[in-house]
Amino acid sequence: MATALGRARTADEALELSRAGGDLLVLTHVYTATLVLGIGALFGMLQGLSRANLIVMPASFDYYRTLTAHGVLMALVFTTFFITGLFTYSTYRTIPRVRSARLGWIGYCVMLVGTLMATVAILDGSATVLYTFYAPLKASPVFYFGATFLVLGTWCVAADIFLNVAWFKAHNPGKRIPLPAFLATCTMTMWIIATLGVVAEMGLLIPWSLGWTSGIDVGLTRMFFWYFGHPLVYFWIMAAYAIWYTLVPARFGGRIFSDGLTRLAFIMLLLLSTPVGLHHQYLDPGISAGWKWMHTVTTYGVVIPSFMTAFAIFATFEIAARKAGVRGFFKIVRWLPWKDPVFAGPALAMILFIFGGFGGIVNNSYSMDVLVHNTMWIVGHFHITVGGPAALTFIGATYGLVPALTGRKLFAPRLALVQVYTWFIGMSIMSVAMHWAGLLGSPRRTSDVSYFGAQGAATWHAHMLWAAAGGTIVAISVLMFIIVATGTYVANRRADVPPTFEFASTNEDALETPPVLDNLGRWGAVALGLAVLAYAGPVIQQINAHAYLAPGMRTW
Amino acid sequence: MTFGLAMLVVFLGVITTAAIVDGFVPPSHVQSIDPTKVSQTPPFDHPGLRKVADGAYEAYYVARIFSFTPSSIEIPAGSRVTFYVTSADVEHGFSIPVTGVNTMVTPGWVSQVAHTFKDRGTFLLVCNEYCGAGHQVMAAKVVVK
């Protein structure tokens, strides 16, 4: 890279070479995510078939091992590689600078090493602890080290993004941080605050798994996990929102509704994503009901920026349609480019998210959670949130990113279109079936729910068959996705006019953005303060309880 | 947007009122126990059903891979049962589907959840948190006569 830059004769040429270097880094992220999605989907399909009693997983590679692999690869690896790649793209493309992508590459490599370590531990059966790795289930240290490296790698990517934004501010005094780079910085700031929870948890788990400590405070590790576990969801959602706000409008000639509103929504997400995690622990003993109620309130608060986003996105649709002379709800819907997979993916994702959001409000409803906690309802919920809005948006964005990064036209665009619709259909069938089974009490995370034909368990089976059918459709859809994404690079040649994937510009009649919104360092400090406020009480209660330590166990 | 905000306030109001007036709060019992000494710690050294008054029972359960002790209890219809559950090893769940009896069982802590069984029948009680290779067989029965 450095030598290539050294050969550049003009400033423009240096910028061009630097940009190509950045593109390669982003492309590597995107293809890594694509590969991981493929492996994860295969495991997911096996689980669906196994739970519906259509296949029996061999004892040497049982249901729970595939479940661990599916959860870790989808929730922690696929999303993280895609999102860090996306935000590197947002930053590099909107801040024109001759840069070294070295820190970005270091981040990528650390993430990759971490992923490989965790994957090896899962596949060899020494870490069948699911993606939540609840102690005192004790995995091999390789798994915990792998997860830690994955997180530390993302911190390097974040540092690279921050340094680029700092460079921009230093060289453009008084100018706004470009919106896509702002959204990247805001999300990565939230992510660093959130992942402090994992790092704290690993501080307990790693010495214990190495045998240096004899027992573990289970309640404390659970609290640290869920301190991270919910903002993890918002990490996916913020990345999806960033695509909806800045990339999708350009597909139909739309403009970003309001620069200021977008920044405000992201700052609210930064502030409110973390102090909410106890809503995953409503049914935990050892935590007072008052703390849980407090997190109910903050969780409702984090719904507000989602309302703002829904409003802004629909306004973007309507304003663009009116400019094109189209009026009326149904006419506007028909006018939108449903045959463009880069639009259709995120747009279908938005539809799924409406239902995901409703379900989320139910889950957060304190006493109502007892009916659905740890049932298939929850599994249905996160498949219609991470599997819907997040993954389908990322897939649509991949169809825009890969051509822009490789200079090649999208391979088999019709297949890409069929792919996003089959994903939507498969995911809807699967998720509805899972929600339904959950309302009937079917437990999640269980390889076989027949309970020897017990009364009460019989009502669940039909829904599991539907879920298996939906899951199979999604897996086939993933196969199509991989064909299109890799085919673009392998089968197509560089186009004469390279395809672009542009960020939309802002609506010209929007109000001026208040400069205070750009002070991300200060907002990050406020967010950290709120997280500490929300968690100091419960953590002190946990530590003061002198909870007994539990010895580690391998029960698989 | 305004409607949405109003709905959020309404939801929160309903939940909070239900919590204060009717005591609809999620199980949040705070009582610790040494998970390595569960079988020596009363009352979990003798898990089972105790009658405390007419129509009122306390049931003490030990969750251990991959079973619950007691594996079956029998109560008359209309009884209110307060369940106390603890784990002797890893994280478990304690759920009687569709009844609203649902709590995590964390080693080191005692969980508490109460329910009035109005309908007769045999209820399935399952572990709903992954606890190991035999998690899918971890179940018990509540018989309401």
Interface residues (C-beta under 8 A of the other chain):
Chain A: D62 Y64 L67 T128 L130 Y134 A135 P136 L137 D217 V218 G219 R222 Q281 Y282 L283 D284 P285 G286 I287 S288 A289 K292 W293 T296 V297 Y300 V303 I304 F307 M308 F311 I361 S365 Y366 S367 M368 D369 V370 L371 H373 N374 T375 L440 G441 S442 P443 R444 R445 T446 S447 D448 V449 Y451 F452 A454 Q455 G456 A457 Q541 A545 H546 A547 Y548 L549 A550 P551 M553 T555 W556
Chain B: M1 G4 L5 L8 F11 L12 I15 T16 A18 A19 F24 V25 P26 P27 S28 H29 V30 Q31 S32 I33 D34 P35 T36 I65 D89 V90 E91 G93 S95 P97 V98 G100 V101 N102 T103 M104 V105 T106 P107 G108 W109 V110 S111 Q112 G121 T122 F123 L124 V126 C127 N128 E129 Y130 C131 G132 A133 H135 Q136 V137 A139 K141
